[in-house]
Amino acid sequence: MVFLLRGADKLFITTGNVKKARKKKKEKTERVKRWIYFDVLTLLGGLSLFFLFGMNLMGASLEKRAGSSLKILLGELTSRKNIGILDGEWVSRR
């Protein structure tokens, strides 16, 4: 017996059992879906590691570059409570 099965993008002919052919096709699409989820999760994990490492490296480099002078500047800008609050508000609005 020859059966004509309709796929997602093509028609194909099988000489076997229609149920087996449909089951195989369903298993294949489920495998593909699982791999797509795995690929997306792997991509997200890789990006998060990249950003964590980048932020750590950037923070260390910034600390090296402007360590003591940045501490002095922040100390002067926040020497009094009211001035510190106004400076924080000014920086946040920019």
Rosetta silent file (secondary structure, phi, psi, omega in degrees, C-alpha in Angstrom):
SEQUENCE: MVFLLRGADKLFITTGNVKKARKKKKEKTERVKRWIYFDVLTLLGGLSLFFLFGMNLMGASLEKRAGSSLKILLGELTSRKNIGILDGEWVSRR
SCORE:     score description
SCORE:     0.000 S_00000001
   1 L     0.000  138.859 -179.920    0.000    0.000    0.000 S_00000001
   2 L  -114.063  130.908 -179.834    1.225    3.461   -0.852 S_00000001
   3 E  -118.996  148.015  176.692    0.241    6.445    1.249 S_00000001
   4 E  -109.435  113.369 -178.847    0.658   10.127    0.549 S_00000001
   5 E  -106.796  142.767 -179.378    1.533   12.047    3.713 S_00000001
   6 E  -101.699  123.713  177.427    1.573   15.802    3.957 S_00000001
   7 L   -96.346 -171.018 -178.721    4.497   17.382    5.804 S_00000001
   8 L   -66.688  -39.608 -175.954    5.036   20.945    6.911 S_00000001
   9 L  -129.205    4.464 -178.343    6.553   22.047    3.619 S_00000001
  10 L  -157.020  165.989  173.719    6.311   19.053    1.266 S_00000001
  11 E  -105.112  139.379  175.301    4.409   15.946    0.303 S_00000001
  12 E  -138.736  157.516 -174.993    6.094   12.568    0.548 S_00000001
  13 E  -108.717  135.923  176.872    5.113    9.020   -0.275 S_00000001
  14 E  -128.784  150.999  178.204    5.525    6.109    2.090 S_00000001
  15 L  -107.417    1.320 -177.981    4.892    2.444    1.615 S_00000001
  16 L   -96.348 -161.295 -179.974    4.731    1.639    5.312 S_00000001
  17 L   -74.284  133.171 -178.580    2.208    2.074    8.031 S_00000001
  18 H   -65.132  -39.463 -179.242    0.772    5.595    8.212 S_00000001
  19 H   -62.514  -41.985  179.041    0.680    5.529   12.024 S_00000001
  20 H   -64.673  -41.373 -179.888    4.379    4.671   12.204 S_00000001
  21 H   -64.343  -42.013  179.047    5.259    7.410    9.759 S_00000001
  22 H   -67.209  -38.057  179.297    3.266    9.986   11.696 S_00000001
  23 H   -64.369  -43.007  178.137    4.782    8.809   14.973 S_00000001
  24 H   -61.021  -43.408 -179.598    8.307    9.149   13.539 S_00000001
  25 H   -64.216  -41.242  179.263    7.536   12.619   12.290 S_00000001
  26 H   -64.459  -42.432  178.306    6.097   13.653   15.659 S_00000001
  27 H   -62.090  -40.025 -179.470    9.171   12.305   17.494 S_00000001
  28 H   -65.510  -43.065  179.800   11.443   14.208   15.131 S_00000001
  29 H   -66.918  -34.504  177.206    9.621   17.515   15.672 S_00000001
  30 H   -66.032  -40.047  176.967    9.730   16.977   19.446 S_00000001
  31 H   -62.623  -42.812  179.864   13.506   16.395   19.253 S_00000001
  32 H   -63.731  -41.935  178.603   13.933   19.560   17.220 S_00000001
  33 H   -61.610  -42.958  178.879   11.864   21.547   19.732 S_00000001
  34 H   -61.795  -41.302  179.394   13.990   20.241   22.601 S_00000001
  35 H   -67.315  -34.810  177.744   17.182   21.256   20.795 S_00000001
  36 H   -64.100  -45.106  177.789   15.782   24.723   20.110 S_00000001
  37 H   -61.199  -43.182  179.697   15.045   25.194   23.834 S_00000001
  38 H   -61.977  -43.383  179.341   18.513   23.888   24.681 S_00000001
  39 H   -63.264  -41.054  179.655   20.131   26.279   22.182 S_00000001
  40 H   -65.398  -44.535  179.086   18.215   29.264   23.568 S_00000001
  41 H   -64.462  -38.902  177.220   19.157   28.400   27.153 S_00000001
  42 H   -64.027  -41.459  177.800   22.791   27.905   26.151 S_00000001
  43 H   -62.084  -46.199  179.446   22.802   31.286   24.406 S_00000001
  44 H   -63.452  -40.843  177.876   21.307   33.025   27.446 S_00000001
  45 H   -64.044  -42.440  178.428   23.801   31.340   29.779 S_00000001
  46 H   -64.268  -42.272  177.917   26.723   32.330   27.576 S_00000001
  47 H   -64.910  -40.601 -179.756   25.578   35.939   27.353 S_00000001
  48 H   -65.265  -40.950  176.396   25.067   36.185   31.102 S_00000001
  49 H   -63.541  -40.685  178.520   28.568   34.838   31.766 S_00000001
  50 H   -60.827  -46.527 -178.706   30.001   37.258   29.226 S_00000001
  51 H   -67.849  -38.731  177.674   28.257   40.233   30.843 S_00000001
  52 H   -63.167  -45.380  178.566   29.228   39.165   34.375 S_00000001
  53 H   -64.133  -41.934  179.896   32.862   38.771   33.363 S_00000001
  54 H   -63.813  -41.787  178.570   32.773   42.064   31.444 S_00000001
  55 H   -66.106  -39.589  178.346   31.295   43.981   34.350 S_00000001
  56 H   -63.824  -45.307  179.759   33.865   42.514   36.719 S_00000001
  57 H   -65.483  -41.908  179.436   36.721   43.408   34.363 S_00000001
  58 H   -64.850  -42.165  178.455   35.360   46.891   33.741 S_00000001
  59 H   -62.891  -42.006  179.209   34.947   47.548   37.467 S_00000001
  60 H   -65.766  -41.655  179.949   38.471   46.407   38.221 S_00000001
  61 H   -66.343  -40.703  178.245   39.913   48.536   35.411 S_00000001
  62 H   -64.743  -40.234  178.352   37.940   51.596   36.512 S_00000001
  63 H   -64.314  -40.036  177.871   39.090   51.108   40.069 S_00000001
  64 H   -64.679  -45.234 -173.480   42.714   50.858   38.908 S_00000001
  65 H   -69.889  -45.188 -172.693   42.482   53.889   36.670 S_00000001
  66 H  -120.795   26.016 -173.736   40.659   56.313   38.937 S_00000001
  67 H   -48.946  -71.309 -172.969   41.055   54.705   42.356 S_00000001
  68 H   -73.933  -39.043 -178.299   42.330   57.435   44.683 S_00000001
  69 H   -67.760  -34.362  177.569   41.170   60.460   42.703 S_00000001
  70 H   -68.517  -38.698  177.313   37.631   59.054   42.419 S_00000001
  71 H   -63.224  -42.199  178.981   37.523   58.425   46.159 S_00000001
  72 H   -63.375  -45.959 -179.720   38.619   62.015   46.840 S_00000001
  73 H   -60.914  -46.646  178.794   36.032   63.402   44.403 S_00000001
  74 H   -64.426  -35.431  177.132   33.213   61.331   45.902 S_00000001
  75 H   -63.748  -40.686  178.615   34.327   62.362   49.376 S_00000001
  76 H   -69.983  -39.774 -178.249   34.118   66.029   48.442 S_00000001
  77 H   -70.425  -24.507 -177.015   30.750   65.670   46.706 S_00000001
  78 L  -118.193   29.908 -178.299   29.202   63.871   49.663 S_00000001
  79 L   -66.456  -35.615  176.920   30.905   65.675   52.537 S_00000001
  80 L  -117.766  149.454 -174.816   27.585   66.965   53.850 S_00000001
  81 H   -59.843  -48.141 -176.817   24.306   65.090   53.853 S_00000001
  82 H   -65.547  -41.105  179.173   22.229   67.740   52.059 S_00000001
  83 H   -66.961  -37.823  177.336   24.819   68.329   49.342 S_00000001
  84 H   -62.068  -41.512  178.541   25.143   64.576   48.835 S_00000001
  85 H   -64.946  -44.414  179.252   21.399   64.224   48.330 S_00000001
  86 H   -64.867  -40.620  176.971   21.323   67.103   45.836 S_00000001
  87 H   -62.289  -42.397  178.249   24.331   65.698   43.949 S_00000001
  88 H   -62.706  -41.155  178.394   22.677   62.287   43.750 S_00000001
  89 H   -66.633  -41.047 -179.464   19.467   63.806   42.436 S_00000001
  90 H   -63.679  -43.992  179.774   21.369   65.902   39.876 S_00000001
  91 H   -67.086  -37.518 -178.904   23.341   62.895   38.591 S_00000001
  92 H   -67.981  -32.419 -178.224   20.190   60.740   38.422 S_00000001
  93 H   -78.686  -17.357 -177.941   18.300   63.251   36.311 S_00000001
  94 L   -77.856    0.000    0.000   21.053   63.532   33.694 S_00000001
